[in-house]
């Protein structure tokens, strides 16, 4: 016993004699960072049964109103995922100080909240899209195919595969669609020209060229549609007057596409002329199938639900509608149409907009009325704030 006390006293004297800094840097066995699993039952008792979580339950979420406000124009799509949670995909935020540049999600403060029937709060989170945090995007091209515009479809066809690979690597699960237009749209000519391309009407006398479309498709099907367009003879034909029916084609696409639940709706309008619109004095002859809406009506329908990027020309005075206004009003980007008309998707910067979006989730979903609010803050030349308020019915 005396020998043991002598050893302990000698050890204490040695530690006291060592400077503190040296003692602090001495090698100390690491503290375990994991603990053994906690037992789920007690000895002699049967294990507690595990109740499976929700599997979707066939729930459907329908947006009844969307209201964006503030400095930042926000848009998002939402739906119920396979696990029964509310899934939200929000488009990138257009940088308020840097034209042509989306806000990097790392430098934006984005929050989401959801309230069920005015009482029960859902548990929500939202963050930037990445290869490990993927989001669905339904990408819709609304493409003028008149006059000198044949190069736009050719350019999209040549660059779509590389573009799709870039956005997939950035965490985007994309589907592709294209609606072509002149003064009419959703028309298809004689059988044999198109197998993938669709048309709901016969071409009218005022625009007797085929203007087909393809619904939301995988990359392979979309490439086949573009190939049909290139060999159909429908590119670069028709037109005549100085305006086309861009607004009508855009509205028709939005109303007829079967969007995926929870996907962001992103449109890319391509055209070198302004659009006919309601009351312009020339479009009354287009009949019920192609009567164009006003620009205000289209923006109101898309507000908060879809973003429109425009590749075109900043032209158009009343009574026609300047396509650039679509981008400005929905939080999209305006890109000047290249002089040769060839739209190369890999150089426009649209891939950066897709991969700078956001993915959100809200759990604890139940049937009823839900208020969903997304709020974003970006610090630049000043503090910019935007909100997006959805009213949603889940059934």
N, C-alpha and C positions, 0 to 999 in steps of 0.2 A: 504493500500500500504506500509506504514512504517513497519507493522508487517511482510509482505512478504520479504522485503529487509533484515530485521533483521534475519529472518530464513535462508536466503541464505548465509549471511555473516557468521553466526554461523556454517553452514554446511561446508563452505570452510575452516574455521579455524580448524575444526575437522579433515578434510582430510589431511591438511598440517601437522598436529601434528602426524598423524599415520606414522610410518616408512614405507619406500618404499616396503620392502620385505613383510610386512604384507598386504599392499594394493594389491600387485601383487598376493598374494595367496587368496585374498578374493573371494567369490563365485560371478561369473559374469554370468548373463543369457547367455546360449549358443547361438552362432550365427547360424541362420538357414543354414542347408547344402543343402536344396533343395529349388527351386524356383517354383512358380506356372507356369504351362505350358504356353508357348507363343502361343497366338491365331494364327490359321492358315489362318484366313480370316479377312476382315474388315467388320464392321457393314454395313448392307445394300448391301453387295456384295456377290455373290455366292462363295462357297469354291473353292480353287484351286484344280483341278483334280490331283490325284496321278497317275503317270505313272508307271506301274508295271515294276520291274527289269527283267533281262534276266532269262530264265528258262532252259538254256542249249542250246536251239536252234539247237540241233542235231549236234553241233560242235564235231570234232574229232581232237585230237592232235597226231601227229606221229613224233617220234624221228628219225632224219635222220643221226645224228652223236652224239657221246658222247666222251668227252676227259677229263679223270681225270689226274691231275698233282700234283706234290708236295710230301710232306712227308706223308700226310694222304690219303689213298685210299678211295674215296667216291663213293657211288652208290645210285641211286634213280630211282623211277618210276614216271611217270607223266601222266596226262590225264585231260579231261574236266569234271567237276562235274555237278550235276543237276542244279546248279545255273548259269552255264556258265562261271565259273572261272577255271583257271588252277590250278590243285591240284597236289601237290608233296609229296611223301612219301620217306624219305631218311633213309637208313639203319644206324644202330649204327656205330660210329667211333671206330675202334680198338685202344686201348690205346698204344701209341708208347713206353711207358716205363714199363708198367705193363702187362706181358703176361697173357692172359686169362681173362682180364678185359676190358669191353667197357668203353669209356669215358662217364661220367655222363653229360647229356646235360646242367646241371647247371654250369659246369666248362668249357664249350666250347663256343666260340664266332662264331656263324653260321649266315651268312647273305645270302640273295638271291636277285637277280635282274633279270629283264626281259625286253628286248627291242624289240618292234614290228617293223619289217621292217626297222630297223636301225634308227628310229626317236622317236616314241612314247614309253615312259617308262610306264610299268605296275606298279601298286601298289602292292608290295609283302611283306609278312611277313612269318617267320618260327620260330618254337619253338619245344621244347621237347615233346614227346608223353606222355600223362597222361590219367587218366580215364575221364577227361573232355575235352581232346584234342586228339581225337582218330585218328588212321591211319590204312589203310588197308595194310595187308601183305599177299602175296601169298607165302606159305611155301611149298617147294618141296623137298621130300626125294628121293634120287637116291641111291638105296639100293642093294648091292651085296647079292644074295640069294643062292650062291653056297656053297659047302663044309661045313665048320664049322660055316657058317654065319646065321643059322636059329635062333640063340638066339637074333640077332639084331632086327628082325621083332617082335619076341615075346616080347622083352623089350619095343619096341616102342608101341606095342599094349597095354601092361600093364600100361604104364605111360602116354599115350596120353591125356586121359581125364583130369588128374590133371594138366598136362602141359598146355592144352588149357584153363583151368580155370585161371591159373596164368597169362598167357599173356593177356587174356581178361580183367582181373582186372587191368592190367597195361595200358590199352588203345589200345590194338591191336585187330582189326577186322580181324581174320585170316581165310584163306581157306587153305585146305590141299590137297596134291597130293603125290603120290609115283610111281616112275618108278623102277621096279626091273630089274636086269640084271645078266648075266653071260658073255659068249662071245657074246650072242645075247640079244635082248631086244624087248619089244613090241610084244611078242608072247603069244598065248593062246592055251592050249591043247583042249581036247575033250569037247564038251558041257556037262554041268552038274557040272563042277568043279567051274566055275566062272559065276556069274551073274552081279556083280559090276565091277570086274576086266575086263579090255579090252585088246585086242591084235589086231595088224594090220597085222600080218604075221603068217604063220604056222611056228612052230619051225623047224629050219634047222638041218641037220644031225650032224653038229659039236656041237650043243647045243640043244638037243631035249627035254629039260625041259621047261615047261611053264614059261615065264617071263612077266607077265601081268603088267598093270599100271592102275591107276585111275587118272582122271583129277582133276582139282581143285574142291573141294567138301566141304560141311559142315561137322562138326565133326561126325554126325551120319552116313553119307555115308562112310566117311573115316574109321570109326571103322568097318563097315560091310566088307569093302575091306580087312582090316587086319585080320578079322575073317576068311574070305575065304582063305587067304594065309596060315593061321595056320593049316587049315584042308585039304588043297589041296594035300599035299604030294610033293609040289614043293620046299619046303624049305630045304636047306642043300643038294641039289642034283646038280650033274654036276660039271663042273670046269675042273680039270685035269691039265692044264698048269699053270704056275706061275702067269700069268697076266689075267685080265678080261677086258671087254670093257666098262670101266667107262666113258671115254671121249665120246664115241659114244652115250651112254645112256643119259648123261648130255646134250649134244648138241641136241639130238632128243627131249628131254623134253622141252628145252628152245624154240625150233622152233615150237613145236606143241601145247603148252599150250595156252589157251585163257586167258591171264592175264586180270585182272580187270583194267580199266582205273584209273591211279593214285596210284596203289598199288606198294609197294616195292617188289622186286623179291629176295627171300632168299632161297638158296639151302643148303641142308644138305646131303653131300656125305658120305655114310657109306660103307667101304670096307677094307679088310685086305691084299689086294694085289695091286701092281702097275697096271697101265692101259696099254693095247695095245695102240699104236698110229701109225699114218701114217709113213711108212718107217721102221717099226721095223722088217720086214722080215718074220713075221708069220701071219699077219692079211690080207694078200692079198687074202687069200682063203675065205674071209667072204662075198664076193659078194657085190652088190651095197647097199643092205639094211642095212648092219652092218659094212661097211668099216669104221674104226675109223679115226677121224681127228687127227691132231697133238695137243699137249697141247697148243702150242702157238696160234693156230687157235681158240680154245675154249675160252681161256683167252681174246683174242682180241674181240670176239663176245660179251662176257659178260661184258667187261670193261665199267665201269660207269653205267651199267644197272642192274647188279646183283652181289650179294655177295655170296661166297661159303664157308660154314663152312665144315670142314672135321672131321669125326670120323674114324680114321684108324691107319695105321702104317707108320712111317717115313722110308719107304723102297722103293727101286726101282732105278736101274741104267740104263743108256742107253743100249739098245734102248727103254726100257719101261719108263713110266712116273710116277714119284712119286706124289701121290695124295696130299701130303702136299703143293706142289707148287700151287695148285688151291687156297688154303686159303691165302697163302702169296701174291699171285698176285692180288687178288680181295678185300683184306681188311677183309677177314674172319678169323676165329679162327680154329686152329688145336687142336683136342682133341684125346689123345691116346685111341685106342679101348680097352675097359675093357678085362681083361684076360679071363673071362668067356663068352665073346662075347655078353653079355646082355647090350643093350643100354637103360639106364634109362634117359629119357629126363629131369626128375625133378632134376637130380644131375649133369648134364653136364654143366650147366650155360648158355645154349642157350637161356633160357627165359630172362635172363638179357640183352642179345644182342637185342632181339626183342623189349623189353620195354624201351630200351635206344635210340630208333630211333627218327626221327623228322618228323613233319608234316608242310608243307608250303602251301601257297595259294597266287595266283596272280590274281587280278581283273582288269577289263578293257580290257578283251580279245577280239580280233577281228581276223578275218581270215587273214592269211598271214604267213610270215616267222618270227620266234621269236628266239632270242638268250637268253638263260637262263643260268645264272651263279650262282653256289653255292660256297661259300667260307667259310672255317672253320679254326679256329685257336685254338690250344691247347697249354697251357703252361706247360711244364714238365722240363726235364733236359735242354731243350732249347725251343725256340718258334717253334712249328710245324705248318705248313700251308699246306692246301690242297685245290685244286679247282676242280670243275666239270663243264665243259662247254657243254651245249646241244645246238644243232641246231634243231628246232622244226618247223613243218609245221602244221598250224591249218586250217582246211577246214570245 
